[in-house]
Amino acid sequence: MAKNTGEGYRRGEVRRRSQLANPLTDGFTKRDTDSGRFVEGKESPKPFKGVRKEKGK
């Protein structure tokens, strides 16, 4: 699991997660790569820190 440093970045990666842009909210949605389910979403235009990005279509 990624560790927060308290200085605006994470040390390491968040495993078994990916994120993609959500055009409905203009934010990002986090997905569990094992089950394919959506886990969490945010309406901020900034992506989640330390989570790999999926390619858009």
C-alpha positions as CSV (number, residue, x, y, z in Angstrom):
1,M,0.0,0.0,0.0
2,A,1.2,3.5,-0.7
3,K,2.3,5.6,2.2
4,N,1.4,9.3,2.6
5,T,4.4,11.5,3.4
6,G,2.4,14.6,4.4
7,E,4.4,16.6,1.9
8,G,1.9,16.4,-1.1
9,Y,3.0,13.1,-2.6
10,R,2.9,9.4,-1.9
11,R,5.8,7.0,-1.6
12,G,5.0,3.9,-3.7
13,E,2.0,3.1,-5.8
14,V,-1.5,2.1,-5.0
15,R,-1.8,-1.5,-6.1
16,R,-4.8,-3.2,-7.7
17,R,-6.4,0.1,-8.6
18,S,-6.6,2.2,-11.8
19,Q,-8.4,5.4,-12.6
20,L,-10.1,6.9,-15.6
21,A,-11.6,10.3,-16.5
22,N,-15.3,10.6,-15.9
23,P,-16.9,12.9,-18.5
24,L,-20.2,13.1,-16.5
25,T,-18.6,14.8,-13.5
26,D,-15.4,16.1,-15.1
27,G,-13.5,14.3,-12.4
28,F,-11.9,10.9,-12.0
29,T,-13.2,7.5,-11.0
30,K,-11.1,4.8,-9.3
31,R,-11.6,1.1,-10.3
32,D,-10.6,-2.1,-8.7
33,T,-8.6,-4.1,-11.2
34,D,-9.4,-7.5,-9.7
35,S,-13.3,-7.2,-9.9
36,G,-13.6,-4.3,-12.4
37,R,-16.0,-2.5,-10.0
38,F,-15.8,1.2,-9.5
39,V,-14.6,2.0,-6.0
40,E,-14.5,5.7,-5.6
41,G,-15.0,8.9,-7.5
42,K,-14.0,12.5,-7.1
43,E,-15.4,15.6,-8.9
44,S,-12.0,17.5,-8.8
45,P,-10.3,17.8,-12.1
46,K,-7.0,16.6,-10.5
47,P,-6.4,12.8,-10.7
48,F,-5.8,10.5,-7.7
49,K,-2.2,10.5,-6.5
50,G,-0.2,7.3,-7.0
51,V,-3.0,5.4,-9.0
52,R,-2.2,4.3,-12.6
53,K,-4.3,5.8,-15.4
54,E,-6.4,3.8,-17.9
55,K,-6.3,4.8,-21.6
56,G,-9.4,6.6,-22.8
57,K,-11.3,5.6,-25.9
